[in-house]
Amino acid sequence: MLRILGRDTSSNVMKVLWACDELGIPFEREDIGGKHGGNDTPEFRALNPNGLVPVIIDDSFVTWESNTCVRYLAAKHGRGTLYPDDLQTRATAERWMDWQVTTVSPAMIPVFRGMIRTKPEDRDMNVIEQGRAALSDKMAIVDAALADRAYLAGDTFTMGDIPIGIAAWRWFNMPIEREEYSHLRRWCDALSERPGYQRHIMKPVT
Ligand SMILES: N[C@@H](CCC(=O)N[C@@H](CS)C(=O)NCC(=O)O)C(=O)O
């Protein structure tokens, strides 16, 4: 059975859990990272030298980097659904996945760490506000992209919706000022109908 190493409070682990749910893949998950520790041992670093979660183990194949894990599982189990057959649709889905890591995540991190993981008296509100404004700009890009399509890569849900779907849940549920982005809201409401999103993503942001 597929093994997923990583705590379920990690947004990167959540991507893999949600993908498995969508794809109907049975898995065993082990609590590693955060308060559970276990990600700085020689055994874990032999699996992922970065000491980060998630790691997946599929028979004897080991890999890490959450979006790579999602791509691998989607390619293996979700051809024509999560992993689009059409090359241009697939490239569009992959573009949003890469953009989440390179562009959304750097804006999200200072806001998430500042507002959720830092005591009020220790917060650097200038850094948080800069991140919040940057994050709003990114969410405006997603909102505009969703103006003429139901999902990020087109008419149907694909792997491209997973990483930004998780970022959007955090954006809507962190105690921050937000613009009203109606297309983003409609898309997030549609994701909220999906059992995998309900089970793995729609939780208090902690
Ligand atoms: N780019 C990596 C980032 C992985 C990452 O930063 N994971 C965090 C959790 S979200 C982690 O392992 N932090 C250390 C810990 O949980 O102890 C990925 O997408 O998998």
The ligand as an ORCA input file, in Angstrom:
! r2SCAN-3c Opt
* xyz 0 1
  N       8.678     22.254     -1.623
  C       8.395     21.234     -0.645
  C       8.203     21.928      0.702
  C       7.971     20.925      1.809
  C       7.836     21.619      3.145
  O       8.243     22.792      3.324
  N       7.276     20.902      4.098
  C       7.102     21.457      5.433
  C       5.641     21.252      5.891
  S       4.506     22.169      4.900
  C       7.981     20.710      6.424
  O       8.346     19.567      6.203
  N       8.320     21.391      7.514
  C       9.055     20.774      8.582
  C       8.163     20.081      9.553
  O       6.967     19.891      9.314
  O       8.694     19.708     10.622
  C       7.157     20.435     -1.041
  O       6.319     21.006     -1.772
  O       7.034     19.260     -0.680
*
